[in-house]
Amino acid sequence: MAEEEGPAIELRQRKKPESSENKESAKEEKIHDTPVPERAPKHVLLQRFAKISIGCLAAVTSGVMYALYLSAYHERKFWFSNRQELEREITFQGDSAIYYSYYKDMLKAPSFERGIYELTHNNKTVSLKTINAVQQMSLYPELIASVSYQATGSNEIIEPVYFYIGIVFGLQGIYVTALFVTSWLMSGTWLAGMLTVAWFIINRVDTTRIEHSIPLRENWALPYFACQIAALTGYLKSNLNTYGERFCYLLMSASTYMFMMMWEYSHYLLFLQAISLFLLDNFSLEQSDKVHEVYKIYIFSLFLGYLLQFENSALLVSPLLSLVVVLMLVKCLQLIAKKRTFVAKIMKVINFYLVCTLTVTLNIIMKTFVPHKENGHMLKFLEVKLGLNMTKNFTMNWLLCQESLQAPSQEFFLRLTQSSLLPFYILVLIICFLSMMQVIFRRINGESLGETVTLEDGRIGERPEIIYHVIHTIFFGSLAMIIEGLKYLWTPYVCMLAAFGVCSPELWTTLFKWLRLRTVHPVLLALILSMAVPTIIGISLWKEFFPRLMTELTELQEFYDSDTVELMTWIKRQAPIAAVFAGSPQLMGAIKLCTGWMVTSLPLYNDDDLLKRNENIYQIYSKRSAEDIYKILTSYKANYLIVEDAICNEVGTTRGCRVKDLLDIANGHVVCEEGDKLTYSKYGRFCHEVKINYSPYVNYFTRVYWNRSYFVYKINTVISFQS
């Protein structure tokens, strides 16, 4: 690797940035000097070909094996092949049920065009509300899956549910392959890729949510993001030839756009990536042109996404667009200022301030003039989460109580430490970060970095792709320390970066140069450790965790919710087709999927109106009168009410985070500042009182079905209210 990188870096040092002619001549010189393999001996070419072939085979095999493992584990966990369709659908919980229900709707539609129209003008899901489900819920994965299912003739070969989950498991295989390739590109050895995959699978509780919620948007989107990062890593490498750059650029363009289409929050992740590239542009002078080519990909993807996502204004007011436009503008100003030395020096000093100020200003202007739905609940949540505000609002406190939105637990760090992942990640990150800072300070002081960079120099922090990944992983790690749900973005990164580091001779050389070893040659010791350390880690992981993985595949698990199956069966047989059901949002998602009946709310948290509906419907578990509950339910045209015993008698969660506790706080029935003292309420808890069947509850609600978990009440049509 050192022999390959040497000529490229040497050419890079000879370039004069002040003159565009010198840049062009340097590029031509680099192109002419690149085809070294033509002069290389045949045995060297064969070695390289064998290395690449084995690595590619290992990467593809890792992805395929992981996809097959997920499929086998899913079958063992749910006994999917032995279930009826209704029992299979019940395994999709919460918002996952909503996504899959629209996939079913697309397959039932007489034509693709008609299916699209019904989804974009959907008035059969939520009562009194017409929504563009494709835009609001990012249903592009379901559109692609339904078209693929019908276009490939799979309806004659495989059931729709197997086709759907098969696509998602296949994407997870691509996810693992992309992480493999990224680590391989950074370290130069496919052994790093193997170690990345091993850590990813062993820590899959913290790397992915595929086992619990298959249709989640992140399970569709993150594989494309991983491909984009792999392509970006290759694109930023200094010793990449022209054909390699073109391939990486095209792959990066396609994966960036697909990532943006699959997940509504994707532009926030790309915003963090753009900041990382901006910092790289300031720290690594040689990659400025490449970084600005990536900015063009962002702009193209944003505007194409805006057009194809029904003019999604969220993309126009996104911080990503504001930042990229400002960075392109500042680049033009820098090119103009280069002609004037004094102005150029001022631009360097105020660069960060100029970018930050203009980005915020442009974003405010865009939000002022572009009509859009402001995510006010997200801003309020962040204020409360960061301790900047206090609230008694039910929705905010309910979100704060969700495990995925709390700070990571000690068990999370313990699991990463037991698999030896976290200690090696911290070691690699510290070495790369310190080396990067060392290079930055040298450049600030104007020190010469030498004509060539070899393995013996031990300057891993000078590589552009390393600088980018260090900055990016720090951003992801900072977010994961605040919100545990974001660990699914950071932990795969941890696996990839730790594996790259322990398998990279350059990293070990950098460390030994700092330690100034004299007894053993640093390069020789680095080469030995870059093979020995991952081998030892791999053997220990195999002995400790491989038997557990095999046990999971051989151990039969049982998932059968008989009460929910009975409830869905009763609804399909007894409830009128035009009936509207009210209950907890999670249960409403299952009803929409399993029965197709209309509901009053959905388990979605990106719409203020739906959040308000959820809060109002949850009042059935509060201390409100029968008349109040009746008015709320009839305002949404509900015909049936479902009370869940698990929520009404909830005891297992953290005190103060139960639904009924949060409702009492929001309704003023609990004063937190006075030691949880109950204030006076002349009404009992509705979900308890309605079961007793006495006036006035029987005047409004008639029990029509019940089992151990659910109580279904028909909402009566009454003329006058009784007290």
N, C-alpha and C positions, 0 to 999 in steps of 0.2 A: 504493500500500500504506500509505503514511503516513497518508492521509486516512481509510482504513478503520480503522486501528488506533487512531487518536487518540481517538474518542469512547469506545471500550471501556475504554481505560486511564484516561481521565479519570473515568469512573464508578467504576472500581476504586479509585482513590485516595480517593474520597469515602466509601467504605464504612467502618463502624466495627465492627471485629471483635468487640468486647465484647458486642454486642447481636444476638441472632438476628433480632429484628424489623427492625433496620437492614439485615441481610443480605437478608431477604425483600423489603423495599421496594426495595433496590438492584437485586435480580434483576428485579423487576417493571418498574423504571425502565429497565433495560437492554433488556428484552424490548420495551417500548413504543418505545424509541428505535432499535431494530435495523432495522426495515423502511425503511431509507433508500432502497433501490432503487426504491420506489414513486414517490418524488419525483425520482429521477434522470432526466435527459433520455434520450430513446430511443436516441440515438447512443452514449451511455455504456453502456446495457444491451446494445446490439448488440456493442460492443467487448468487453465482458466475456464475453458468450456465445461470440463468435468465439475469444477467447483460451482459454476452457475447452474448447471443442470441438476446437480444433487440438491442445491439450495432451493431451486424452484420446485423440485419434486417434494422436498420436505415441507415447504410452505403450503403447497396445494394439499398434500396428504394431511397436514395438521388441521387445515380448515375442514376438509371432508370428514375426518374422524371426529372432530368436535361437533359438527352438525349431526352425525349419526349418533353420537353420545347423547345429545340433547333429545333427539327423537326417541331413543330407547328409554331414557330416564323419564320422559313425559308419559310414555306408554305404561311404565311400571308404576308411576305415581297415581295416574288417573284411571288405569285399565281402559284406555280410550277405545280400543277395538271391540271391547265387550259391552259398551254402553249404547243405550238408545240415543237418538239425536237430542232429545230434551236433556238428558243427563249430561251429555257432552257440553251442551251450551251453558249449563249451570256452572261449569268450571271457569267460564269467563266472568270475572268479577268486576264490579264498578264500571269505570269508563271503558275498560276493555270490552265489556258487553255491548256498549253503544257502538264502538267501531265495527265489531263483527256483525252487528245487526244490519248496518248499512251495506256491508258486503253481501249479505243475504238478499237485501232489497234490490241490489244491482243485478243479481243473478235471476231474480224473479221478474224483472222488468222485461216487457216485450221487445225492447230494443235498447241499445246503449244510449242513444239520444234521449229516449224517453226516461231512462233511468237517471241520466244527468239532470234532466229538467225537474224530476220529482225530488231529487236531493237538493237542488239549488232553490227550489220553491217548496220546501218541506213544511207542511202544516198537519202532518199525521203523527208527529212525535210528541210535541209539547202542546198542551191545550192553550188556546187563545194566542198562539205565537207561530208566525211563519219565519223560518230561518233558512239561510243558505248554509246547509250542513257541510258542504264541501269546503267552503272557505272558513267557517267558524271552527270546524273540528279537524281541519287538515286531512280530508279523506282521500287524498291522492293515492296512498298505498292501496286502499280498497278499490279504487277505480282501476289501477294497474292490475291488481290481482284478479278482479272479475273479468276484465278484458282478456287477460292471459289465459284464464281458465276456459273461456268460451272459444277463443281464437285457436288454441292449441288442440281443441277436441278432447280436453281432459275430462269433460263431463261423462265420457263413455268409459273412462279408465279408473278415475279416483273420485272419492267423495269431496265436496267443496271444502269441508273443514280440514281435511288432510292436505289438500292443495294449499290452503291458506297458511296453516302452521308450517308446512314444508317450505314455503317461500321464506318465512321469517327465520326458520332454522338455517336455511341456506345462506341468508344474509349474515347470520351470526358466524357461519364458517368463513365468509368473506372478511368479516370483522377481524377474526383471529389471524387470517392470512395477511391482512394489511398490517397488523401489529408486528407480525413475524418479519415482513419485508422492511418495515421502518427500522427495527432494531438491527437487521442485517445490513442495511445501507449505512447506518451510523457506525457500526463496529467493524464491518468488513468481513464478518464471518457469520454463516448461517447457524452456528452454534448458539449465538445470542437469540436468534429467532426461536429456536427450540425451547430455550429457557424462558423466553417471554410467554410462550403458549402454556408451558407447564405452570408457571406462576398464575397466569390468567385463569386457568381451569381450577386449580387448587383453591384460589381465592374468589371463585365465581359468586359466592354470596355477596361479595363487596364489589365485584366488577360488572355485574349485569343483573337485571331484574327479569330476565327471560323466563325463568322457572315459575314465576308467580303471575305475570301478566304478559302474555305473548303479544297481543295487538298494540301495546303501548307505542306511542309515536317514536320514542327514543330507540326502541328495538328496530324500527325501520330506518331511522335516520343515522344513528351512530356508525353503522358499517360504512356508509358513504363518507362520513367525516374522517374515519380512519383511513380510507383510501385517499382522501384529499391530503391528509397529513403525510402519508407515505410518499405521494407524488411531490408534495412541497419539499419534503426532506431531500429527495433526489434532485429536484430542481435547484435547490440552494447549494448543492455541492460544487466546489470550485473546479474539480477535475472531470466534469461531465462533458461528453462530446455533444455536437450539435443535434444529432438524431435523438440522443437521450433527453436533451432539454425539450425538444419538440414533443416527444412522447409524454414526458412528465407534465408539460404545460396542457396538453389536450386532456389527459386524465384528470388533472387538477380542475380544469374548467368544467368538465362533465360532472365530477363528483361534488363540486361546490354547488352547482345548480340543483342537483338531485337532493343534496342535503337540505338546501333551502326549501325545496318543495315538500319534503317529508315531515318537517317539524316546524311549528309556528315560532318556536323560540330559537331556531338555528341562527338567526342573524345576531343574537346576543353573543353566542359562542364565537361567531366569525368576527364580531367586534373585538373580543379579547385577542383573537389571533391577529387582527389588524394592528392592535396596539403593540403586540409582540414584534411584528414585522417593522413597525415604525421605530421601535427601539433598536432593532437589528440594523436598520438603515442608518441610524446614527452611530452605532458602534462598529459596524463593518462596512468600510467604504467601498469594497469591491463589488458588493451585491446590490447596489442601489438600483440599477436598471432592472434587475430581476424582481426586486420587491415592488417596483412600480408596475411591472407587468401583472403581478398578483392583484394589485389594486384595480386594474382594468377588469380582471375576472370578477371581482366583487361587484363593480358597477354593472357589468353586463348581466350577471346573475340576478341582481336586485331588480333591474328594470324588466328583464324577461319574466321574472317571478311575479312582478307587479301586474304585467299584462295577462299572464296565464292564470293568476289567482284572483280573477274577477276584480282587477284594479284594487288590490289589497293595499290600502293606504298605510297600514302598519309598516310596510317596507320603506315607504317614502319618508316617514318620520323616524325611522330607526336610527340609532346613534352610529351604526356602521356606515350608512350612506353619508351622513354629515362628516364623519371623520375622513373617509376616503376622498371625498370631494375637496376637503381642506388640504389633505396631504398632496393631492395632485396640484392644487393651486400653489401651495408653498414650494413644490418642486419647480414649477414654472418661474416663480419669483427668484429661486436660487440660481437657476440657469441665467436669468437676466442679470442678477447681481454679480455673477462671476466676472463680468467685464469690468466691474469696479471693485477693487480690492477692499476699500473701506466699507462699502455696503455689504460685501460678502462676509466680512468679519462680524458686522452687526447682526446679520441674518443667523449666523451660527450661535450667537449669544442668546437671541430671543426666540430661537426655533421652537423650543418646548412651549414657551409661554404663548407664542403665536398660534401654534396648533391647538392647544387646549382652549384658548379664548375663542378662536374662530369656530371650532367644532361646536362648542356650547351655544354660541350665538346663532350659527346656521341651524342647529337643531331646534332652537326656540322659534326661529322664523318659519321653519317648515311646519312646526306644529300649529303655528298661528294661522297660516294660510291654507294648509291642507286639511280638509275635513277628515277626522279620524275618531275612533273610539279610544278614549283615554283609559288606560288600565289603572284607575285610581286605587283599586284594592291592592294592587301590587306595591305601589308606593307607600300606602298606609302600612302594609305588612312589613316592609323593610324598615320603616320608621320604628315600629313597635319591636321588631326583631333586634334592631341595633340599640334599643333602649332610648331612642330619641323621643318617644311618646308613650302614653299609657291609654288604654281603651277598655271599655266594657262591651264593645261590639261582639256579638256572638260569632260572626264569620271570621273576624280577625283572630279571636282567641281560639276558635276551633282549628284554624290553620296552624297556629303556633303550637297547638297540642299534637299535631300530626308528627309521628316519629320521624318521617323523612325530612321534615322541615326544622328539626331540632339540631343541636350541636352533636357531633359524632360521640358515640359512647366509648368507654374504655375497652369494651369487648372488641370494637372495630380495630383499634390499634394492637390489641393483644393478638388477634387473628393474623394480622399482617406480620407481626413479629415472630409468631410461632412458625410461619412458613419461611422465615429468614428474609422476606421481601423488604420490610421496612428498614432494617439496619443497613442493608446493601444500598437501598435507594438513597438514604441519608448520606452515606459515604460518597456515592457517585455524585450526588447533587452538590455537596460541599466542594469536592475537587473541581468539578466543572465550573461552579460559580466563582471560586477563588481564581482559577486560571483565566476565566473571562474578565474578571475585574482587573487582574494583572495586565492583560493585554490592553484594556480600555485606558488604564492610567498611563501606560507607555505611550499610547497614541496621543493622549491629551498633552503629555509632556514633550511630544515631538521626537521621541526616541526612535531610532531605527530598529526594525524588527528582523533584520537580516534578509539576505537575498533569497534564501530557500528555507523551507520548513520541512524537517525530516522527523522520523520517529525519535531520533536521539535528542531533538530539541525539547520535547515534552511540553508542547504548548497546545493542548487540546482545546483550550478556550478561544483559540483564534479561528476555529472552523465555524463558518456562518450557520450551518445547520445545528451545531451544538449551542451557539448563542440563542438561537430561536427557541429550541426545545427547553433550555434552562428557564428562559423568561416565561414561556407558556406554562410549564409545569408549576412554576411558582404562583401564577395567577389561578390555575385550577386548584392547587393545594390550598390557597388562601380561602377560596370559596367553599371548599369541602370542609374546612375547619369551622365554618359558620353554619352551613346547612348540610346535614348528613346525606340528603338525597343527591347532592352533587358529587358524592364520592364515586358514583358510577361514571363520571367523566374523568375523575382524577386517578382512580386506582388502576385502570388499564394503562394509563400513562406511566404510572409508577412501575408496573411490570416491565414495560418496554424500556424505560430509561435505566432501571436497575440492571436488566439483562445486558443492555448495550455496554454499560460501564464495566461490569466484571469480565466481559469478554473482549474488551478493547485494550490492546497493548499500549496504545497511546495514552490512555488514562493512567495506567500503572506507571508508565515512564514519567508522566507529569508528577505523580506523587513522589517517585523515587528521586527525581531531580531536586525537589524541595527538601527531601531528607538527606541529600548529598551522600548517597551510599558509595563506599570506596572498596569494600571487600568483594562485591559482586558487581558485574557490569549491569547498569540499570536496564538497558534494552533487553539483555538476555533474561534477566529476572522477570521483566514485564511480559515477555513472550511465554515464559513458563507459567506464570500466574494466570495469564489470560486463557490458558487451556486447563490448568489444574483446578482453579477456583470454580468455574462453572461445572466441571466434571464432578467435583466433590458435592456441590450443591445439588446437581441432578441426581446423583446416587442417593443422597439423603432424602430428597423429596420422593424418589421412587419407593424407597423402603417404607417411609412413614405414611404417604398419602395414597399411593397406588392401590393398596388393599382396600382403603376406604371407598375409593371410586368404584371398584369392582363390587363391593358390598352393596352400594347404592343401586347398581344395575341388577343385582340378583335378588335384592330384598323387595318383596311385594308390599306395596302400600295401598291403602284403601281410602278413596275420597268418595263419599256418598252422602248427600244431604237430602234425606228422605222427606223432611218437612217442606223444603223448598220445592222438591219435585211434586209433592202433593198439592201445594199451593198453585203452582203453574198449571197443573192438570185441571184443578177446579176452575181456574180463570178461563181456560180455553173451552171448557165444557159448559159452564154455567153463566158466565158474565156476558152481557150483550156486546155486540161488536163495537158499538159506539160508546162504550163505557170509558170513563176517565178515572185512573187510579191515582191516589195520593199516598205518600209514605216517604221513607228515607230515600235520598237520591241513589244510594248504592242498590237498594232493592228495585227502584224504578228502572235502573239500567237493565237489570236481569229480566224484568217484566217486558220491557220493550223488545229484548232479544228473543225471549222464549215464547211470547204470545203475540207480539205485534200490536198490543193494545196501547192506546194513548195514555200518557202520564202527565203529571203536573210539574215535575222537575227532573233534572238530570245531574249525574255526578261529574259536572264540568265546572271549572273554576276560572275561566277566562272571560266570563260575561257577567257584568254587574246585575243584569236583570235575573239571570239564573241563580246567582248567589243570593239575591233578595228572596226569590221564590224558595230556595232551600231553607233559608232562615225562617220564613213564615210557616212552611210545612212542618219543620221541626218543632213548632209550638205545640204539637200534639203530645210532646213529652214535658211540657212546662206546667206551671200552676196557673192555668187560665180557665175561664168558665167555658161551659159547653157552648154557650151562645157565641163567644169570641172565636172558638175553633170552627164552629159552623160557618160563621161569616167568612173566615179566611178560606176555607175549603170551597165554599160555593162561589167565591170570587174568582176561582180558577176553574169553575165548571166541573169540579170533581164529583163523581158518582159513588166511588168506593174509597174507603180509608183502610189502610193496613197498618196495624200496630205491631211492632216487633218486641217480643218479650226480652230479647237480649239487650235492647237499648233502654227499655222501660225499667228493667231491674239490673242495670249495668253496675258491676261492683269491681271488676278486675283491673280497670285502667287507673292511671295516676289520679289521686284525689284532686279535684278541681278541673280535671280534663274530661270528665264524663259529659255527655251531651246535656243531660238534665242539670248538671252543675253550671255549665256555661249559659244555659237558658235562664237559670235563676239569677245569675250575675247580670245578664243583659236586661232582664225584666225588673231588676231592683229587689229581688226576693232574697238576695244574699249580699251583705255589706262586707267586702273583703278587708277593708281597713279596720274593722272592729272584730277581727278574729273569727271570721266566717259566721257571724251571728245572723240567724234567720230573722227576717223582718216579717211582719204580719201579712198573711194572705188568706182571704176567706174562702179560697178554692183549693181543693186538693189537686194532686197531680193528675192531669186529664187521662193519661194512659192507664192509671190505676182505677180511677173513678168510673170510666166508661165500661169497664169489665163487670161492674157490680149490677148493672141493669136497673137503675132506679132513676126517677125523675130528678132533673130535667134531661138527663142524658138519653133516655129512651125516646124522648120526643124528637130528637135530632138524628140518632144513630140506631140502626138495627143490626145486631150481629147475625151474619149469614154464613160464616164459616170460621172454624178455628182448629188449630192443632197445637202441638207443644210449643211452637216458636212464633206462630202468627195468628192474629185475630183480625178478621175482615169484617168491616161494618159498612152497611149500605147507608148512604147519606139520604135521609128522608126529605121529602118535599113537604114543608110545613107552611102554614098560613101566618101564624103568629108565634112569637117567642114567649116561652114560659120561664119563670124564675123559680 
